[in-house]
Amino acid sequence: MEYRVEKKYICTNMELAILKARLQAVMSIDKNQKEIDAYQIRSIYFDNYDNSSYFENDAGVDDRKKLRIRVYNKSRKTIKLEVKEKYRNLTKKKSCCINEEEFQKILLGKCQEFLYSDREVMRMFAVAILNYGYHPVNIIEYDRTAFTYPIGNVRITFDKNIAASEETNKLFDDNLQKIPLLPVDNHILEIKHDELIPDFILQLLELGNLQQISFSKYYMGRSILNKGEIV
């Protein structure tokens, strides 16, 4: 299935601790974690000068895309271009790896040559930047704990310490200035799967009071950084 189901919930530290104890008995830890409890994700998000991505999210437009560059644990070893698409409450993601030179060219908008790349995502970025004025607008950072299960291609993640920054030129820096997006004891639980998810996993996720929410880290970050004054 090309598109996937994606659901999000607000959880406390206590709720995540309970879920972690349940899930780690039957699901695999994501390979990005290795022996650590969580790994850090940083993403630079792009928007055009009309802030189309922001306002489409605000209006709940059904068919929309987000463009971002993502790294893990502030490492330069793996730099990913990603285009995330949402359609009728389903999502899909296209991605490719780039090197540091390509990263700098995209960040500066000097990507004419990428219009002819053999990588689809590279071409999509080049068109968005050169034809529609997409440019870096914010960084979103958070710590992720992830569990996977092969049947249903299930992926369950706990995203903690979610924060935003306008310093889009400091993706790899330790001293990135950022603002928290949620109260101290609030985090995001994400459940992603193909058409079906095994019933026993749904039972493990049952806490009795979880409520599904619509939550975009990118949208929330821009709203808080700009105090809702995006025009």
N, C-alpha and C positions, 0 to 999 in steps of 0.2 A: 504494500500500500504506500503510495507516494506521500499522501498527507497523513498526519498523526493527530491523535487526540492529545490535548494539553490542558490540564486543569491546575489551578493554583489556589492555595489556602494560606491564611495567616496562622502561624503557630507560635507558641511560647517555647522557651527553653525546656520546660518540663515536658510538654507534649512531644517535642522532637526527641528528647531522651527516651521516652517510652517507645516511640516509633522505631528509633534506632535499635533498641534492644530486641524488638520483634523482628525487624527486617533483616538484620545481619545474620540471623539464624537460617534464613532460607534464600537470601539473595546474595549476589556477588558484589564486592566492593569495586567501584570503578577503577580501571587500570591507571588513571591519572593520579590516584591517591597514594598508591604504593603502601608504605607503612605509616603515612601520616593520617590524621583524623579528617583533614579537609585540605583542599587546594584552593589557591586564590585565582580568581578570574578577573581580568580587566578587559573592557571593551571600549573602543572609540566608536561612537555612533555618528552617522552622517545625516544631514538633512539639507534641503535646498533653501534658497533665500526667501521662499514663501512659507517655509516651515510646514511643508505638506505632510511629512510623516507625523509631526506633532499633532496637527489639527485633524488628520484622518483618525488618529488614535483617540483624540478628544471626542470626535463625533461618532466613534464606533463604526467607522467604515468597514464593511465586511471583507473586501478584497484589498489588502495593503501589504507593503513590503518595508523591511528595515534593512539598512546596510550598516555593517560594522566590521571593525578589525579587532581580533581577539588574541590575547596572549594568556599564558598560564604561569603563575608564580613569578611574574615580572621577567620571565626568561625570553631571550631573543632567539632561542633554538627553534621554537614553533610559533610562527606568526600566521594567523588564519584570516583570510577574507571570507565573510559570510553574508549571504542574503537570506533573510528569514521572511517567509511569506505566510500570510494568514488568510484563510478562505472558509467562510461558514463555520467558524469556531474550530477549524482544523489548521494545523501548521505543517510546514515543511521547511527544510533548511538545505541550502546549497553552499558548499565551501571549497576552498582550495588553499594550499599553503603558499606563502610568498617569502622571499628573502628580504634582508634589510634594505637593500637598494630599491627594490620594488615598493617596499613599505614607504620609504621616504618620498618617492615619486608620487605615490597616491596621496600621501598626506599633503603634499604641496600642489596637487592638482596637475602635475606634469606627467600625464599618462596617455598621451596621444598614441604611443606605440602599442599600448595594451588593447586598443580597438581591434587589433589583428591577432590577439593571443589565441592559442589553442585551448586556453582554459575559459570556460563559459563565465564563471564568476568574475574573472578578471575583465572580460569584455563588458559585463553588466556594470561593473564599477566605473569603467572608462566612459561608457555612454552616460551614466548618471552624473558623473563629474563634469564632463566636457559639454554635454548637451543640455543638462538641466540644473547645473550649478550646485550639485551636492558637495558638501564640505564638512569637515569635522566640527561637531557642536558640543559634545560632552564625553566624559569618560564615566563608565559605571564600573564599580569594583565591589566584589563580595567574596566570601569564603564558602565553598561548596563541598558538601558531603554527598556522594552519589552511590546508588545501588542499582544493579541491573539484574534482569531475569530474561532468559532467551525466549520463552514462550510468550508471544504477544509483543516481543521487543520492548519490554517494560523498562522504564528508567524513572527512578524516584530520586529526587534531589532535595536537600535541605540547603537553602541559601541564607547565610547569616552575615551580619555586619555590612549590609547593603549601603553603599555611599556613592555620591556623585561629585564630579569635579569638572570645571571648565578648562583646566590646564591640559588641553589635548596634545600638547607637545611634550608631555612628561609621562608617556605610557609606561616606561620602564623605570621611572624614578622612585626612590624610597620616600622622598619628601613631598609626594603629591598632596596638595591641599584639597580636602574633600569635606562634604557635608553628609551626615547620616540621613537616610530617607525614611526610616521607621524608628519608633521608640525602642529603647534598649532591649526589651524582652519580646520583641516582635520580629519574626522571620518568615520566610516564604517556603512553603512546601509545594513542589511541583511534581505532578504525576503525568508521565508521557507514555503512550503506548499506541500500538496499531489498532486494528478494529476492536479486538477484545483483550481484556485483562483477566487473568485467572481469578476465580472467586476467592481463593484462599488469601490472595494478596489484598483484595478489597476488605476482607474480614480483618486482616492485620492492621489495616489503616483506619479501622473504625475506632474513633475515640468518643463518639456520641455528641460532640459539639462542634465539629469542623464545618465551616461554611465556605463554600466556593466563592472566590472573588475574581474580579477582573483587575489585573495588576501588571502594568508595564514599567519595568525599571527605567527604561529610557524616558518615557513620558513623565513619570514621577520625578526623575532627576532634573529634567529641564524645567518642570513646573516649580520645584523648590529653589533651584539655582536662580531662576528668573522671577521668583515670587509671583508666578502666574501672569506676568506682564509680557508674554510673547504675543506679538501682533504681526 
